[in-house]
């Protein structure tokens, strides 16, 4: 059965999609998990004479890149029936992929070779354009990018694999890289590549070449980015004669070890396209007879430039015939001139990708009872030494160091997004910035900063001079940074996708008080800011105000003053670390007191924070000689336990069950010697579980 739709005005398309979707929800029940089929849909209502009903397709959204004379540089958001829901402009014109946070990476060759990263693509408004303050680009002579086409993003390693057609090579970059930087690796291919797929579990790279050959590189990364393919797979007939001409799209189903390839044949022929299904592709070699070949006039395949699997549904960007096609049950059925289940008019589609489901994982400062990979600690000694710039991972029980990474900067504070990239503030004699490093949580042991994988946010436009604590909200793609300089103290907020000398998206003014740390709570949309005058500033509706167009919030909504028996904490008081726990509505704080005193540090717990304002009673106070608290410069709470970076005494401390502690002059439950710890961040196990 095939259903053909014609181009409709956008509002008409949207209305049709809404009605169809509502009908399908009624008829089909819940969809399956990501990567598997949803419950089969029932036949749709009978259409006009001569037409069949709409097929039941699994609910999903897709991004389609366009590359026609009138729409190059635009990307459309489509539903499962290819009804347009949104359009983004000012982007690139070639292959698309998504990173672990659903940021779009798109190749382009309209001018110079380029890869643009568009932050939070699914949350962008209709008509959104590429924005250098929010997004970033990888381009320039050093990149070696000439004519990039298909791409693949490896979620665990954070590596980006690019098929560069005219350069006849595969280029590999770290997912955090930006600007005019050299690739991490390149591999020259035996013919011009168009698309590729990297099987990260088995470290196997598949590259579709325009000579009709599928090159396979086994152990690709482990062999230091293999120079030669291990095998070449050639779709052939029973007599061993090659039937493939010009491979373009590539899609792999891990559960069955099957691969689908698209073949455009002659680019000038709008009727000679084909699809091949290859069984047991992980071990196939040489001339292989496809398990299924789809080709012929009824298929509408002319130039099928890209394909994507959604369960067993295969979507095809059919450029020559201006359509998005759907072939149901692609792995079953006979070969031949198969009619697509759905054909929807779409002008010059070039590439497509399915949007992933939004992750429910909490950021590290908001996680609670998740098991831990460990605890990250940064070192910042007064005199540059062997540990300067080091981010170390210590086990959760504080008995051993598991790994090290060197950010090559004077680190003030470090945290992570939920994909495992590290974000660290740094300062020099007269400026500061943020160093963003690819997959430090799980993949970079023994390595150091490399522009082929990592990037900086720094420069006059950033307003960063003396940045201290920071927090990341992965869901909204925002970085919150406490800027501590005396003249323009504030919390500046940046896009987590940005690079280089970019201005803040929003600034929270704390003057005349100077902030040291910030914790953003996405559940309440509040930013809690620890001030060195001993108070806490609370800014409400932060994200909402930014989305409404605000670029600065001039004053805090609430000021909290920690107190004993209704009296504010006496000087010297100097708040540094801060962590808000939404589950208990508690605020945890560290107070270094006098920076010159290695024995007057304190920890506080304040309860009922959602209703707190002004003088607020301290529920738990920990201080005294037995605590080893002198300059507790940073803290992070995890479910029950509070981790503390105690700088003046060179210790990493853990105070267990702190919300129920009696407080007082008590020793830490656990401790670990560490040179000049400046910050601490817990690392949930899920930072290493992305597949």
MILUMNU-277513 format. One line per field, with one value per residue (C-alpha): x, y, z; residue number from 1. Coordinates in Angstrom, 3 decimals. Example, Ala and Ser with C-alpha at 12.3 -4.5 7.8 and 13.67 -1.06 7.14 Angstrom:
east = c(12.300  13.670)
north = c(-4.500  -1.060)
up = c(7.800  7.140)
k = c(1  2)
//
This chain:
east = c(0.000  1.260  -0.104  1.080  0.652  1.179  2.768  0.374  0.588  2.358  -0.736  -2.681  0.124  0.223  -3.547  -3.483  -0.634  -2.466  -5.656  -3.753  -1.711  -4.807  -6.414  -3.305  -3.082  -6.656  -5.995  -2.459  -1.725  1.754  4.875  7.834  11.156  13.648  15.155  12.304  8.962  5.889  2.615  1.496  -1.013  -4.448  -5.530  -6.541  -9.871  -10.684  -9.549  -10.906  -11.702  -8.537  -6.527  -5.743  -5.821  -2.891  -0.482  0.094  3.634  5.440  5.303  8.596  10.045  12.743  15.053  15.457  18.209  17.362  19.721  17.778  18.127  15.471  15.893  19.590  20.676  17.288  16.371  12.784  11.304  8.852  6.530  6.397  4.166  6.610  4.265  6.357  6.254  9.057  11.809  15.273  17.404  20.960  22.295  24.377  23.255  24.596  24.596  23.013  23.571  22.698  24.919  23.960  22.127  20.098  22.201  22.293  25.601  25.378  27.966  28.096  29.923  28.059  31.140  34.018  33.830  32.003  30.320  27.830  26.539  23.064  22.177  18.918  17.488  14.136  13.542  14.265  11.445  10.022  12.362  15.357  18.684  22.258  23.506  27.221  26.409  24.435  25.874  29.358  31.126  34.081  35.628  38.853  41.986  43.325  40.233  40.962  37.224  36.464  33.202  31.807  28.699  27.461  28.409  28.079  28.335  29.607  27.786  30.216  33.523  32.047  33.851  32.460  33.152  32.830  32.773  34.626  33.743  36.126  38.978  38.495  38.915  37.226  37.947  37.539  37.085  36.172  32.583  33.568  35.922  35.234  36.885  39.785  41.442  43.088  41.248  42.106  42.663  42.072  41.843  42.215  39.519  39.848  37.143  35.182  33.019  29.453  28.219  29.415  28.374  30.539  29.613  30.995  30.346  32.500  34.825  33.913  33.605  31.507  32.050  29.777  31.803  30.550  32.135  29.477  31.723  31.137  34.511  34.737  37.430  37.540  39.097  39.178  39.909  41.868  44.251  44.933  42.404  43.223  44.671  43.280  39.910  39.747  37.138  35.260  31.634  30.317  26.562  26.498  24.214  24.287  27.010  29.249  28.758  28.608  25.107  25.859  26.884  27.058  26.423  25.185  23.016  23.841  21.700  22.528  20.265  22.375  19.762  19.804  23.244  21.584  22.558  20.576  22.422  21.036  22.423  21.740  23.035  23.602  23.052  21.432  18.905  15.755  14.695  17.720  17.994  18.073  18.093  20.124  19.691  22.893  22.638  25.403  27.197  29.680  31.350  30.434  33.246  33.704  30.842  27.651  24.176  21.784  19.023  16.675  17.005  14.376  14.502  12.201  9.743  7.157  9.735  10.142  13.868  15.988  18.596  18.045  20.797  20.187  18.285  17.403  15.933  13.162  12.691  11.963  10.635  13.128  12.856  14.507  15.542  14.728  16.304  15.752  12.018  11.522  10.068  10.480  9.654  8.815  9.330  7.718  9.221  12.368  13.992  11.051  9.359  10.514  12.962  11.833  9.757  8.267  5.836  6.695  4.193  4.222  5.477  5.369  6.370  9.454  11.711  15.297  15.815  19.532  19.844  17.734  18.001  15.520  15.284  16.139  14.083  14.825  16.933  15.552  18.975  19.701  22.786  25.566  24.618  21.003  21.590  20.734  20.912  22.506  25.616  28.861  31.741  33.634  34.236  36.025  38.478  40.477  43.845  44.885  48.039  49.263  52.485  52.242  53.253  52.743  49.042  48.148  45.261  44.587  41.109  41.282  38.663  38.664  36.504  33.327  34.756  37.810  40.458  42.177  42.690  41.256  42.225  43.655  43.080  44.997  42.960  46.173  44.551  44.568  41.290  38.926  35.879  34.761  31.466  30.002  27.042  25.074  27.046  30.262  31.956  33.748  33.278  35.969  36.440  39.969  41.707  44.981  46.558  43.928  41.238  39.285  37.228  35.695  37.493  35.121  36.644  35.223  34.207  36.553  34.153  34.937  37.279  40.295  42.434  46.057  45.227  45.314  43.453  43.523  41.876  41.017  38.611  38.061  37.377  37.453  35.004  37.122  37.759  36.624  33.031  32.549  33.026  34.940  37.836  37.879  35.328  34.839  32.042  29.824  26.847  25.478  21.857  22.089  18.372  18.361  21.980  23.033  26.220  26.011  29.294  29.994  32.171  33.962  35.774  35.239  34.105  31.440  30.430  27.657  26.543  26.903  24.979  26.248  25.130  26.765  27.307  29.106  32.797  35.279  34.742  30.967  28.816  26.674  23.056  21.926  23.640  22.466  23.775  25.002  26.794  28.082  28.398  30.775  29.636  31.800  29.526  26.141  23.683  20.820  17.736  15.805  12.763  12.085  13.976  15.950  19.636  21.121  24.273  26.809  28.178  31.450  29.647  28.017  24.616  22.821  21.146  18.194  17.126  13.726  12.348  15.822  15.303  11.794  13.073  15.809  13.334  11.166  14.035  15.848  19.612  20.140  18.398  19.419  18.577  17.956  14.394  15.378  18.394  18.984  21.148  22.251  21.622  21.918  18.947  17.862  21.303  23.306  26.591  29.311  32.313  34.476  31.955  32.753  30.416  31.998  30.356  26.605  24.274  20.477  18.712  15.241  14.122  14.540  14.226  17.549  20.449  23.980  26.738  30.430  31.966  35.757  35.700  39.087  41.032  44.211  42.909  43.236  40.937  37.810  35.875  32.200  29.421  25.755  22.425  19.351  15.879  12.580  14.413  11.434  9.898  13.124  13.918  16.113  17.474  17.207  18.014  20.903  19.608  23.015  26.366  29.682  32.920  35.878  39.305  38.046  36.334  39.604  37.642  39.784  39.003  36.163  36.130  33.618  30.959  28.603  25.766  24.791  21.651  22.904  26.565  28.332  31.711  33.983  37.096  39.152  41.938  44.000  44.414  44.872  41.951  38.890  36.286  32.938  30.354  27.746  23.999  24.542  20.899  20.277  23.596  23.732  26.538  29.199  32.884  32.723  35.266  34.510  33.229  35.888  38.945  41.544  44.787  44.878  47.042  45.182  41.688  39.781  36.496  34.576  31.845  30.159  30.166  27.049  27.478  25.154  27.845  29.442  26.266  25.433  24.942)
north = c(0.000  3.469  6.838  9.888  13.351  16.597  19.787  21.696  25.095  24.754  25.293  22.746  20.239  20.800  20.399  17.174  15.879  16.713  14.977  11.954  11.735  11.938  9.152  6.984  7.478  6.256  3.245  2.107  2.405  3.129  3.139  0.868  1.801  3.806  1.596  -0.975  -1.052  0.544  -1.383  -1.888  0.710  -0.096  0.885  4.513  5.786  5.249  8.145  9.518  6.973  5.348  6.048  3.744  4.766  6.240  3.561  3.215  4.437  4.569  8.034  9.844  13.148  13.594  16.348  16.687  18.828  20.516  21.295  22.816  26.116  27.683  25.864  25.032  25.744  24.968  22.005  20.883  19.145  16.499  14.036  10.359  11.203  13.858  16.703  19.796  21.018  23.575  25.003  26.240  28.390  29.629  26.113  23.847  21.798  18.259  15.345  15.514  13.659  14.248  14.150  12.571  15.759  16.058  18.925  18.889  18.492  19.276  19.122  21.754  22.418  25.406  27.554  26.167  22.725  23.082  21.310  23.403  22.420  23.777  23.659  22.092  21.904  20.438  23.305  26.085  28.290  28.283  30.122  29.891  30.573  29.562  31.896  32.251  33.126  29.927  27.561  26.812  25.894  23.741  25.198  26.564  25.373  23.499  21.290  19.835  19.791  20.163  18.483  16.807  14.689  12.033  12.039  9.836  10.821  8.176  8.764  7.105  8.391  11.675  11.342  12.728  10.751  12.679  11.354  14.033  13.284  15.415  14.968  11.190  10.695  10.087  12.841  12.381  15.168  15.262  16.334  19.450  20.851  24.138  26.668  26.252  23.215  20.077  16.753  14.139  11.640  11.132  7.993  8.081  6.009  3.900  5.958  9.067  8.403  9.660  8.303  6.213  4.451  3.734  0.710  1.918  -1.299  -3.314  -0.476  -1.029  1.674  1.209  3.644  3.851  4.744  6.191  3.315  1.016  -0.538  -0.682  -0.515  -1.990  -1.059  -3.494  -2.207  1.256  3.453  0.823  0.459  4.201  4.911  2.140  3.278  0.410  -1.375  -4.862  -5.887  -4.548  -5.580  -5.384  -5.890  -8.423  -10.819  -14.594  -14.773  -12.451  -9.446  -6.091  -4.545  -1.505  1.704  4.730  4.081  6.985  6.300  3.773  2.498  -0.309  -2.450  -3.805  -6.266  -8.241  -7.300  -6.080  -3.019  -1.054  0.816  3.310  3.583  6.651  5.023  7.841  11.209  12.470  9.602  10.048  6.413  4.143  4.351  1.215  -0.092  -3.105  -5.101  -6.886  -9.667  -10.513  -7.362  -7.504  -10.560  -10.182  -9.848  -9.513  -10.076  -10.371  -11.079  -8.690  -10.329  -7.837  -5.425  -2.753  -1.079  -0.031  2.684  1.925  2.468  6.173  5.711  7.961  9.600  8.156  10.267  9.352  6.833  6.307  3.332  3.674  0.117  -1.680  1.441  2.902  6.558  7.771  11.272  10.966  14.057  13.603  13.014  15.565  13.201  11.583  7.891  5.276  1.559  -0.537  -3.838  -3.172  -6.450  -8.633  -9.279  -9.968  -8.018  -6.068  -3.047  -2.394  0.460  2.632  2.635  6.427  9.083  12.722  15.619  17.410  19.681  18.446  16.521  15.861  14.099  13.000  11.832  10.740  12.838  10.884  10.797  13.437  12.033  12.046  11.928  14.715  16.881  16.095  18.892  17.658  13.881  12.043  8.295  7.238  5.097  6.942  6.529  8.545  12.092  14.665  16.997  19.818  20.980  24.629  25.154  28.688  27.967  26.149  22.540  18.989  18.956  22.388  22.091  18.520  17.018  13.752  11.059  9.611  6.639  7.390  5.921  8.207  5.505  5.740  7.906  6.305  8.667  12.067  14.622  17.872  20.832  22.903  25.824  27.308  25.630  27.226  24.941  21.889  20.180  17.914  17.731  14.495  13.307  13.341  16.457  18.555  22.318  24.094  27.781  29.181  32.511  34.107  37.347  39.514  37.319  34.142  31.598  28.149  25.088  22.434  18.989  15.980  12.964  13.549  11.660  8.322  8.402  10.708  9.117  10.215  12.731  16.511  19.331  19.089  21.527  18.525  17.417  20.318  24.081  27.325  30.108  33.186  36.763  40.300  39.705  36.939  39.373  36.625  37.998  35.998  33.183  30.774  28.220  27.043  24.812  23.241  22.611  19.999  20.034  23.686  23.850  26.587  27.217  29.358  30.993  33.029  35.980  37.155  40.328  43.360  45.826  43.835  40.875  38.746  35.317  35.040  32.461  30.981  28.403  25.039  24.720  28.052  28.576  31.417  35.060  35.038  37.323  35.960  35.178  36.554  38.117  38.081  41.186  40.633  43.975  45.136  41.592  39.186  35.648  32.572  29.721  29.100  26.215  26.299  24.231  23.377  22.144  25.598  27.671  29.351  30.210  30.068  32.176  32.004  35.492  36.253  38.704  35.714  35.901  33.876  35.587  33.770  34.642  33.302  32.428  32.660  30.581  31.941  35.519  34.692  33.045  36.149  38.291  39.461  39.924  41.076  40.610  43.573  42.348  39.114  38.210  36.966  37.368  34.659  35.429  32.323  32.897  31.388  32.145  34.988  36.610  36.619  34.704  36.938  38.045  36.749  34.974  34.170  31.757  29.676  26.332  25.991  23.123  23.142  19.804  19.945  16.643  17.945  21.670  22.159  24.472  23.328  25.920  26.127  29.131  29.623  32.344  34.006  32.778  33.089  30.825  27.063  26.186  28.377  26.746  25.796  23.844  24.826  23.206  25.450  23.925  25.007  27.120  27.587  29.836  31.356  35.069  37.307  35.825  32.037  29.638  27.214  23.690  21.963  23.641  21.779  23.467  23.055  21.447  17.876  18.716  19.664  22.522  25.579  26.763  24.519  26.153  23.841  21.269  18.881  16.899  13.438  11.907  11.645  12.584  15.911  16.002  18.920  20.320  21.513  23.530  24.887  21.438  19.559  17.224  15.846  15.184  13.393  14.066  11.293  11.675  15.390  16.485  14.464  15.292  16.791  19.003  20.492  19.670  16.286  14.564  13.831  10.334  9.874  11.830  11.693  13.654  15.761  18.713  22.044  20.829  23.764  22.109  18.864  17.282  13.902  11.736  9.523  6.128  7.120  9.456  6.285  4.522  6.308  3.992)
up = c(0.000  -0.762  0.186  -1.746  -0.338  -2.189  -0.964  1.263  2.900  6.227  8.394  6.388  6.805  10.530  10.869  8.880  11.037  14.266  13.189  11.929  15.108  17.294  15.257  15.601  19.354  19.599  17.391  18.204  21.920  23.262  21.143  21.877  23.379  21.314  18.637  18.564  16.851  18.331  18.430  14.813  13.724  12.335  8.816  8.533  7.324  3.680  1.564  -1.684  -4.401  -5.643  -2.449  0.436  4.086  5.974  7.238  10.950  11.617  14.948  16.517  16.020  14.840  12.226  11.027  7.263  5.759  2.473  -0.382  -3.259  -5.063  -2.837  0.466  0.929  4.496  6.014  8.183  8.714  11.751  10.519  12.211  11.240  8.257  7.035  7.946  8.625  12.227  12.151  9.979  10.997  8.700  8.279  8.800  6.569  3.560  3.996  6.462  9.903  13.152  16.810  19.872  23.195  24.262  21.021  19.701  15.906  14.077  10.369  7.610  4.881  1.633  0.186  0.820  2.869  4.449  7.731  10.622  12.586  16.019  16.710  20.395  21.596  18.096  19.153  21.587  19.103  17.897  14.380  12.039  14.388  12.709  13.443  16.189  16.997  20.609  21.127  18.516  17.168  13.938  12.975  9.804  8.303  6.553  9.565  9.734  6.308  5.615  1.918  0.973  4.107  3.595  6.026  9.703  12.765  16.432  18.876  22.156  24.582  23.223  22.030  18.681  15.408  12.223  8.941  5.373  3.385  -0.226  -2.292  0.175  -0.134  3.585  6.895  9.430  13.178  15.746  19.416  19.952  21.934  19.261  17.491  15.224  12.829  14.403  13.062  13.195  15.762  12.916  9.205  7.091  3.315  1.606  -1.549  -3.301  -2.386  0.707  1.055  4.374  7.287  10.473  13.520  15.650  18.954  20.861  18.440  17.353  13.706  11.042  7.895  5.010  1.945  -1.164  -4.430  -6.390  -4.913  -2.267  1.499  3.274  6.770  9.299  12.226  15.458  13.929  16.950  18.886  15.934  16.023  13.272  10.809  7.504  5.428  5.454  6.895  4.352  1.354  0.849  -2.722  -3.346  -6.184  -8.054  -7.734  -10.381  -8.345  -10.631  -8.860  -8.893  -6.739  -8.516  -6.222  -2.518  -0.452  2.613  5.310  8.215  10.660  12.848  15.693  16.967  13.696  12.333  9.149  7.140  4.595  1.853  -0.628  -4.143  -6.291  -9.463  -11.932  -10.271  -13.483  -13.641  -11.546  -11.827  -11.211  -7.418  -5.275  -1.706  -0.558  2.647  3.724  6.318  8.822  7.783  10.688  9.121  5.435  2.931  -0.824  -3.278  -1.219  -2.580  -0.791  1.232  -0.384  -3.288  -3.913  -7.298  -10.134  -11.238  -8.529  -5.782  -6.717  -6.040  -8.205  -6.001  -2.477  -0.929  2.709  4.816  8.471  10.317  12.879  14.052  10.783  9.070  6.607  5.654  2.499  1.459  -2.239  -3.735  -7.473  -7.052  -4.244  -1.683  1.700  1.313  3.951  3.405  6.148  7.291  5.287  6.361  5.263  1.945  -1.579  -3.661  -6.684  -7.611  -4.153  -3.639  -0.603  2.260  2.244  -0.150  0.884  -1.335  -0.005  -2.016  -2.388  0.873  1.387  4.741  7.673  11.268  13.919  17.061  20.187  23.337  25.936  28.752  32.287  33.927  36.396  36.201  38.646  41.053  41.053  41.211  44.401  44.889  41.581  41.961  41.310  38.886  41.418  42.592  40.458  42.182  40.634  41.934  42.133  44.211  44.886  43.023  39.699  40.149  38.932  39.812  38.351  35.899  36.944  37.188  39.103  39.645  43.160  44.084  46.041  49.267  49.008  49.082  45.679  42.618  39.474  36.661  35.768  33.020  32.542  31.299  30.878  32.694  36.188  37.217  39.691  39.508  37.552  36.758  34.060  31.719  31.559  28.515  30.570  29.140  31.756  32.186  34.191  34.948  34.829  35.243  34.284  35.464  33.756  32.213  32.629  30.755  30.575  29.241  27.884  27.449  25.667  27.802  30.737  33.007  31.417  28.414  28.842  31.539  31.213  28.482  28.295  26.561  22.766  20.363  18.163  20.883  23.275  23.235  25.219  25.951  26.647  25.528  26.280  25.179  27.743  30.671  32.447  34.494  37.716  37.337  40.213  40.720  37.888  37.162  33.968  33.071  30.321  29.506  28.528  27.362  29.807  31.805  34.972  36.066  39.209  38.140  41.280  40.158  42.408  39.718  37.828  40.017  38.541  37.486  33.714  31.710  28.424  25.923  26.593  22.816  22.438  21.718  21.653  22.502  23.036  25.151  27.990  27.138  30.507  33.514  37.135  38.885  42.454  43.029  45.360  46.749  44.996  44.124  44.582  43.548  41.940  41.840  39.345  40.151  36.955  38.876  40.316  37.703  40.492  40.745  44.258  44.572  47.422  48.164  49.891  52.226  53.939  52.234  49.554  46.586  44.998  41.447  40.355  36.889  35.402  32.265  31.785  31.823  29.334  26.978  27.312  26.045  29.173  28.966  32.560  35.902  38.008  41.508  43.337  44.248  47.708  49.996  52.588  55.635  57.589  61.290  64.756  67.032  64.796  64.603  61.380  61.399  62.794  60.747  59.316  57.114  53.494  51.705  48.942  48.122  47.606  46.722  46.782  47.291  45.762  47.328  50.895  50.095  51.888  51.123  51.928  52.268  53.044  54.817  54.628  57.282  57.065  54.048  56.121  58.916  58.298  61.190  61.039  58.167  58.588  56.906  57.159  56.336  55.986  55.682  54.049  51.507  49.181  51.857  53.206  53.094  55.215  58.435  58.113  60.919  60.417  61.086  61.039  61.692  61.555  62.661  64.981  65.124  64.713  61.404  59.625  58.025  57.281  53.764  52.483  49.032  47.348  48.193  46.429  47.989  46.790  48.307  51.859  51.852  51.392  49.638  50.557  48.857  51.835  50.235  53.096  54.670  51.357  51.945  50.227  52.929  53.100  55.802  55.798  56.417  56.834  56.748  59.923  61.567  65.063  63.795  66.010  66.200  64.465  62.204  58.593  57.892  55.185  54.056  51.290  50.970  47.805  46.796  47.017  46.047  44.550  43.575  43.835  41.714  41.977  38.841  38.541  36.892  34.044  32.674  31.301  30.143  26.873  23.911)
k = c(1  2  3  4  5  6  7  8  9  10  11  12  13  14  15  16  17  18  19  20  21  22  23  24  25  26  27  28  29  30  31  32  33  34  35  36  37  38  39  40  41  42  43  44  45  46  47  48  49  50  51  52  53  54  55  56  57  58  59  60  61  62  63  64  65  66  67  68  69  70  71  72  73  74  75  76  77  78  79  80  81  82  83  84  85  86  87  88  89  90  91  92  93  94  95  96  97  98  99  100  101  102  103  104  105  106  107  108  109  110  111  112  113  114  115  116  117  118  119  120  121  122  123  124  125  126  127  128  129  130  131  132  133  134  135  136  137  138  139  140  141  142  143  144  145  146  147  148  149  150  151  152  153  154  155  156  157  158  159  160  161  162  163  164  165  166  167  168  169  170  171  172  173  174  175  176  177  178  179  180  181  182  183  184  185  186  187  188  189  190  191  192  193  194  195  196  197  198  199  200  201  202  203  204  205  206  207  208  209  210  211  212  213  214  215  216  217  218  219  220  221  222  223  224  225  226  227  228  229  230  231  232  233  234  235  236  237  238  239  240  241  242  243  244  245  246  247  248  249  250  251  252  253  254  255  256  257  258  259  260  261  262  263  264  265  266  267  268  269  270  271  272  273  274  275  276  277  278  279  280  281  282  283  284  285  286  287  288  289  290  291  292  293  294  295  296  297  298  299  300  301  302  303  304  305  306  307  308  309  310  311  312  313  314  315  316  317  318  319  320  321  322  323  324  325  326  327  328  329  330  331  332  333  334  335  336  337  338  339  340  341  342  343  344  345  346  347  348  349  350  351  352  353  354  355  356  357  358  359  360  361  362  363  364  365  366  367  368  369  370  371  372  373  374  375  376  377  378  379  380  381  382  383  384  385  386  387  388  389  390  391  392  393  394  395  396  397  398  399  400  401  402  403  404  405  406  407  408  409  410  411  412  413  414  415  416  417  418  419  420  421  422  423  424  425  426  427  428  429  430  431  432  433  434  435  436  437  438  439  440  441  442  443  444  445  446  447  448  449  450  451  452  453  454  455  456  457  458  459  460  461  462  463  464  465  466  467  468  469  470  471  472  473  474  475  476  477  478  479  480  481  482  483  484  485  486  487  488  489  490  491  492  493  494  495  496  497  498  499  500  501  502  503  504  505  506  507  508  509  510  511  512  513  514  515  516  517  518  519  520  521  522  523  524  525  526  527  528  529  530  531  532  533  534  535  536  537  538  539  540  541  542  543  544  545  546  547  548  549  550  551  552  553  554  555  556  557  558  559  560  561  562  563  564  565  566  567  568  569  570  571  572  573  574  575  576  577  578  579  580  581  582  583  584  585  586  587  588  589  590  591  592  593  594  595  596  597  598  599  600  601  602  603  604  605  606  607  608  609  610  611  612  613  614  615  616  617  618  619  620  621  622  623  624  625  626  627  628  629  630  631  632  633  634  635  636  637  638  639  640  641  642  643  644  645  646  647  648  649  650  651  652  653  654  655  656  657  658  659  660  661  662  663  664  665  666  667  668  669  670  671  672  673  674  675  676  677  678  679  680  681  682  683  684  685  686  687  688  689  690  691)
//
